[in-house]
Structures are given as structure tokens and as C-alpha cells.
Amino acid sequence: MELKAAGTAGTLESSDVMVTLEPTADGKIDFSLESSVINQYGRQIRATVLETLERLGVNSAKVIVNDHGALDCTIKARVECAFYRGCQCDMDGKFDWGGVIR
């Protein structure tokens, strides 16, 4: 599967994260992060997002992350959901939600 359109998941509430994935054709990940805890957890947030994208097979996308203190499991779930929304696939509800999330 590949990104065909922008996909967004999450909210701007406390302890959540909003993730937007947009398709690009340049073959790289353009990563942007805003976070209230960027000084403490910015590297971990970035690593979690990039690991999840790698697992999903995404190697070209514009990634916008607006974090408000989300846990790693929430970040992974939001990235995965944004990806599936951006794929615009009709799989009759047969998504591998969290099937191999580490």
C-alpha cells in the first residue's frame, strides 16, 4: 500500500498527538515535530514515528506531528491510522490494526 492522499489521525487534546502524512515523490521522509515536551522526548517521538513508518513500508512522505504528551503506543496508533486513511484503500475492514506494533 502507498499513500495516495493526506491522512490525519489524532487530536490536539492533552496526552494525545495529531499526525498528518502527505504523499511526496522525492523518496524521502520530510519530518516536522511540534511538541510541548520536545526537549525531553523529541528524539524518542521521532524514532517512534520513523520506526512505525518503516514497518508500514513508507519511504516517501511529508510527516507532521503535533504532540501534546502522548505515549509511544498512542503515537504508533496515530501514525498507523493516518497511513491507512491516506492510502484510501477499500479492504472491507481487513486492516492489520496493530498486528505487529512493537
C-alpha positions, -999 to 999 in steps of 0.1 A, spaced: 0 0 0 11 35 -6 -1 70 4 -24 85 -22 -37 115 -3 -32 132 30 -42 112 60 -47 126 95 -53 110 129 -54 122 165 -65 153 183 -48 183 199 -60 173 234 -36 167 263 -19 133 262 -27 129 225 -9 135 192 -21 147 158 -2 130 129 -6 140 93 10 121 64 11 135 29 24 117 -1 56 130 -18 75 118 -48 110 127 -37 118 94 -20 125 107 15 107 114 48 102 151 55 97 151 93 82 181 112 76 179 150 59 203 174 57 192 210 52 206 244 79 181 256 103 183 226 133 190 248 127 159 269 112 134 244 118 148 209 143 122 198 121 93 212 90 107 194 109 110 161 123 74 165 88 60 173 73 77 142 101 66 119 101 30 131 63 28 126 66 42 91 94 18 83 72 -11 95 44 1 72 68 4 43 66 41 39 97 56 25 84 88 9 61 112 28 58 146 45 51 139 82 37 165 105 35 156 142 18 179 168 24 162 201 8 170 235 24 144 257 13 112 240 27 78 250 46 57 224 16 34 220 -6 63 211 20 77 187 22 44 169 -16 40 167 -20 76 152 8 70 126 -8 38 116 -43 53 113 -31 83 93 -13 59 69 -44 38 63 -66 68 58 -40 83 34 -39 50 14 -77 53 6 -78 15 3 -110 -4 4 -101 -36 22 -135 -44 36 -124 -35 71 -95 -60 70 -67 -37 81 -39 -52 102 -45 -28 131 -16 -32 155 -8 -66 142 29 -62 146 33 -30 166 63 -33 189 
